[in-house]
Amino acid sequence: MELLVTTKGRMIATTCGAQALMPRQKPHSRVGSIEMRQNWIGASIPIPRFLFAGPIAGLLLVFAQFAVAVTEAQQVAEPRVADLVKAGKLRVGLFVPQFTKDAVTGELRGVWAESARALAARIGVQLVLLEHPTPPEAVACLKGGACDVLFMPLDERAAYVGDFSSPIFQFDYTLLVPAGSAIRTVADADRPGVRIAAVRNHASTNELGRRLKQAELVYAETPDPTFDLLRTGQAAAMASARNTLLTYSARLPDSRVLDDRYGANINRMVVPKGMAGRLAYVSEFVEEAKASGLVQKAIDRVGPRGVTVAPPGNSN
């Protein structure tokens, strides 16, 4: 049996050799028959039992204190996200349709969730994904301090409560039309008597509302009932992001997503306003994720279709 001094200055016994304790990934772990709680961060140091006598014990105490100091210095080496490290988690707010949910595991999927997982891993903390039915509710989460990060385009909905990174990914706004529709372009839909279904307060809806001259927007609160307006003939087209409409087109036989577009959603990561250090850290992550291929690999692996990686920098 060996006695170990952890870098928190604790002494424990184990039948194993030196163990590297992982960052706060699980509530606890076991080495041999000894339970090690998650606040034991760092490397455990094997020390034979006979050394715990006489003057050597004093040296061991000094050594343990030094190890604690080194570990704590490492943990605060990135002051820009020190509050997140201290909390041990990153809370990222997502809203429909930024995610899909695995029917078996309940895991949230999509490039938004994958990017959030990569950011949490970079910081070294647990990821908590918070689901919201609408963008305003996600913005309220950030404003109230219950969310640490969102994904949003740079517009007025979050501008008063958050600061924005450089773009991370983007997708077009366009229309979905049913089988037999004469609408081929967005301009074809902008005519008197044409009703276009749209999700209230979504960026795609706000952009289309600024452009339409004659067509009428009819609203629902979330994408599914908006699609129902089109499916049941209460609207001649559905407006949304291309990736969303490609998903719904599979549920409406012979429907078409227009090649034409009326704008684009350029997603950025949003942090609470005034947190300059966190914003700099997140923006650095965004550029690394684009340049390394991380974002493209996430799109290829979990989608959705129609999303592309934003260009380098903050040009959009």
C-alpha positions in Angstrom: 0.0 0.0 0.0 1.2 3.5 -0.8 0.2 6.8 0.8 -0.6 9.7 -1.5 -0.4 13.4 -1.0 -2.9 15.2 -3.3 -2.2 18.6 -4.6 -4.9 19.9 -2.2 -2.6 18.8 0.6 -4.7 15.7 1.5 -3.2 12.3 2.3 -4.9 9.2 1.1 -4.0 5.5 0.9 -4.3 3.5 -2.3 -3.1 0.2 -3.7 -2.2 1.9 -7.0 0.7 4.0 -8.2 0.6 7.7 -9.1 -2.8 8.7 -10.5 -3.7 11.8 -12.6 -7.1 13.1 -11.3 -9.2 14.5 -14.1 -10.8 18.0 -14.1 -14.4 18.2 -12.8 -15.9 15.7 -15.2 -17.7 13.4 -12.8 -18.9 13.8 -9.2 -16.3 11.3 -8.0 -14.0 8.5 -9.2 -12.3 5.6 -7.6 -8.7 4.5 -7.6 -8.4 1.0 -6.2 -10.8 1.0 -3.2 -10.4 4.7 -2.4 -13.0 7.3 -3.4 -11.5 10.6 -4.7 -13.9 13.6 -4.7 -14.0 16.0 -7.6 -12.3 18.8 -5.6 -9.1 16.8 -5.6 -7.6 18.4 -8.7 -4.1 17.6 -10.0 -1.7 14.7 -9.8 -1.5 12.5 -6.7 2.0 11.8 -5.5 2.9 8.3 -4.2 4.8 8.4 -0.9 5.9 5.3 1.1 4.4 5.0 4.6 7.8 5.0 6.4 8.4 8.6 5.3 5.7 9.9 7.6 8.0 10.1 10.6 10.6 12.6 12.0 11.9 15.6 10.0 10.9 14.1 6.7 7.3 14.7 7.6 7.9 18.4 7.6 9.6 18.3 4.2 6.6 16.4 2.9 4.2 19.1 4.2 6.3 21.8 2.4 6.3 19.7 -0.8 2.5 19.2 -0.6 2.0 22.9 -0.1 4.2 23.7 -3.1 2.2 21.2 -5.2 -1.0 23.0 -4.1 0.3 26.4 -5.1 1.5 25.1 -8.5 -1.9 23.5 -9.3 -3.9 26.6 -8.1 -1.6 28.8 -10.3 -2.4 26.6 -13.3 -6.1 26.8 -12.6 -6.1 30.6 -12.7 -3.7 30.9 -15.6 -6.6 32.0 -17.9 -8.2 34.9 -16.1 -10.6 35.7 -18.9 -12.7 32.7 -18.0 -11.7 32.3 -14.4 -15.3 32.7 -13.3 -16.4 29.8 -15.5 -13.6 27.6 -14.2 -14.5 28.4 -10.6 -18.2 27.6 -11.4 -17.1 24.3 -13.0 -19.6 24.6 -15.9 -20.5 26.5 -19.0 -24.2 27.2 -19.5 -25.1 27.6 -23.2 -28.6 28.6 -24.2 -30.1 27.2 -27.4 -33.5 27.7 -29.0 -35.5 26.0 -31.6 -34.4 25.3 -34.4 -30.8 25.4 -33.2 -30.9 21.8 -32.1 -32.5 18.4 -32.6 -32.9 15.9 -29.9 -31.9 12.2 -30.1 -35.1 10.2 -29.7 -33.3 7.5 -27.6 -30.7 9.4 -25.5 -32.2 12.8 -25.4 -28.9 14.3 -26.4 -29.0 17.6 -28.2 -27.5 17.5 -31.7 -26.3 19.9 -34.3 -23.4 22.3 -35.0 -24.5 24.6 -32.2 -24.4 21.9 -29.6 -21.1 20.5 -30.9 -19.5 24.0 -30.9 -20.6 24.5 -27.3 -19.1 21.2 -26.3 -15.8 22.1 -27.9 -15.7 25.5 -26.1 -16.5 23.8 -22.7 -13.7 21.3 -23.4 -11.3 24.1 -24.2 -12.1 25.8 -20.9 -12.0 22.5 -19.0 -15.5 22.6 -17.5 -18.8 20.7 -17.7 -21.2 21.8 -20.5 -24.8 22.5 -19.6 -27.1 23.0 -22.6 -30.3 25.0 -21.8 -33.2 24.5 -24.2 -35.5 27.4 -25.0 -38.5 27.4 -27.4 -37.9 30.9 -28.7 -35.0 33.4 -29.2 -36.5 36.0 -26.7 -36.5 33.4 -24.0 -32.8 32.6 -24.7 -32.0 36.3 -24.6 -33.8 36.6 -21.3 -31.7 33.7 -20.0 -28.5 35.6 -20.9 -29.9 38.9 -19.4 -30.9 37.2 -16.2 -27.5 35.6 -15.7 -28.7 32.0 -16.1 -26.9 31.5 -19.4 -23.2 32.2 -20.1 -23.2 32.1 -23.9 -25.7 32.2 -26.8 -25.5 31.8 -30.5 -27.3 34.7 -32.3 -26.9 37.0 -35.4 -25.9 40.5 -34.7 -29.2 42.2 -34.4 -31.3 44.2 -31.9 -32.7 41.2 -30.1 -29.6 40.6 -28.0 -27.5 43.7 -28.7 -28.8 45.4 -25.5 -27.7 42.6 -23.3 -24.8 41.0 -25.0 -21.5 41.5 -26.9 -20.8 39.4 -30.0 -17.8 37.4 -31.3 -16.7 37.2 -34.9 -19.0 35.0 -37.1 -18.8 31.2 -36.6 -21.2 29.9 -39.2 -24.0 31.1 -41.5 -27.0 30.0 -43.5 -29.4 31.6 -46.0 -33.0 32.7 -45.5 -35.4 31.5 -48.2 -38.9 30.0 -48.7 -40.4 26.6 -48.8 -43.3 26.2 -51.2 -45.7 23.2 -51.7 -46.0 21.0 -54.8 -47.4 22.8 -57.8 -46.5 26.3 -56.6 -45.8 28.9 -59.2 -43.4 30.7 -56.8 -39.9 30.4 -58.1 -38.2 33.4 -56.5 -38.8 35.5 -53.3 -40.1 38.3 -55.6 -42.8 35.9 -56.9 -44.1 35.6 -53.4 -44.3 39.3 -52.7 -47.7 39.9 -54.3 -51.1 40.9 -53.0 -53.1 38.1 -51.4 -50.0 35.9 -50.8 -49.6 34.7 -47.2 -46.2 33.6 -46.0 -45.9 31.6 -42.7 -43.1 32.7 -40.4 -41.9 32.2 -36.8 -42.5 35.3 -34.7 -39.4 37.2 -33.6 -37.0 35.0 -35.6 -34.2 36.8 -37.4 -35.4 35.3 -40.8 -38.9 36.8 -40.1 -37.6 40.2 -39.1 -35.4 40.3 -42.3 -38.3 39.3 -44.6 -40.6 41.8 -42.9 -38.3 44.6 -43.9 -38.3 43.5 -47.5 -41.9 42.6 -48.3 -44.1 45.3 -50.0 -47.3 43.4 -50.7 -47.4 39.9 -49.3 -48.8 39.2 -45.8 -46.9 37.5 -43.0 -48.8 35.1 -40.8 -47.2 34.0 -37.6 -46.7 31.1 -35.2 -44.5 31.0 -32.2 -42.3 28.0 -33.1 -41.3 26.2 -36.3 -43.7 23.2 -36.1 -47.0 25.2 -36.0 -45.5 27.5 -38.7 -45.0 24.5 -40.9 -48.6 23.4 -40.2 -49.8 26.8 -41.7 -48.1 25.8 -45.0 -49.1 22.1 -44.8 -52.8 22.9 -44.3 -53.0 25.5 -47.0 -53.3 28.5 -44.7 -50.1 30.0 -46.3 -48.6 29.8 -49.8 -45.0 29.6 -48.5 -43.0 29.2 -45.3 -40.1 31.5 -44.5 -37.1 30.4 -42.5 -33.4 29.5 -42.6 -32.5 27.1 -45.5 -31.3 24.4 -43.1 -34.7 24.4 -41.3 -36.7 24.4 -44.5 -34.7 21.5 -45.9 -35.7 19.4 -42.9 -39.4 20.3 -43.3 -39.4 19.7 -47.0 -38.9 16.0 -46.4 -42.3 16.0 -44.5 -44.2 17.6 -47.4 -44.1 15.5 -50.6 -42.9 17.3 -53.8 -42.3 20.6 -51.9 -39.4 22.8 -52.9 -36.9 25.0 -51.1 -36.2 28.0 -53.4 -32.7 28.5 -54.7 -33.2 32.2 -54.3 -32.6 33.8 -50.9 -33.5 37.0 -49.2 -30.7 37.3 -46.7 -28.5 35.3 -44.4 -28.2 34.4 -40.7 -24.6 35.0 -39.7 -24.3 33.4 -36.3 -22.0 34.7 -33.6 -21.4 33.7 -30.0 -22.9 36.1 -27.5 -21.6 36.8 -24.0 -23.1 39.1 -21.4 -22.4 42.8 -22.1 -19.3 44.3 -20.6 -17.4 41.0 -20.1 -14.5 41.9 -22.3 -12.2 39.1 -21.2 -14.8 36.4 -21.9 -15.6 37.9 -25.3 -11.9 37.9 -26.2 -11.6 34.3 -25.2 -14.7 33.2 -27.0 -13.7 35.1 -30.2 -10.3 33.4 -30.1 -12.0 30.1 -29.8 -14.2 30.9 -32.8 -11.3 31.7 -35.1 -9.4 28.6 -34.0 -12.5 26.4 -34.5 -13.0 27.7 -38.1 -9.3 27.5 -39.0 -8.8 24.0 -37.6 -11.8 22.5 -39.4 -13.6 21.8 -36.1 -16.8 23.6 -37.3 -16.8 22.0 -40.7 -16.3 18.6 -39.2 -19.3 19.2 -36.8 -21.5 20.3 -39.7 -20.5 17.2 -41.7 -21.1 14.9 -38.7 -24.3 16.2 -37.2 -25.6 18.9 -39.6 -27.8 20.5 -40.3 -27.7 20.8 -44.1 -27.5 24.2 -45.4 -25.1 25.6 -42.8 -21.6 26.7 -43.9 -18.5 27.9 -42.0 -18.2 31.7 -41.8 -15.1 33.3 -43.4 -12.1 34.1 -41.2 -12.2 37.2 -39.1 -15.0 39.7 -38.5 -15.8 40.7 -42.1 -19.5 39.9 -42.1 
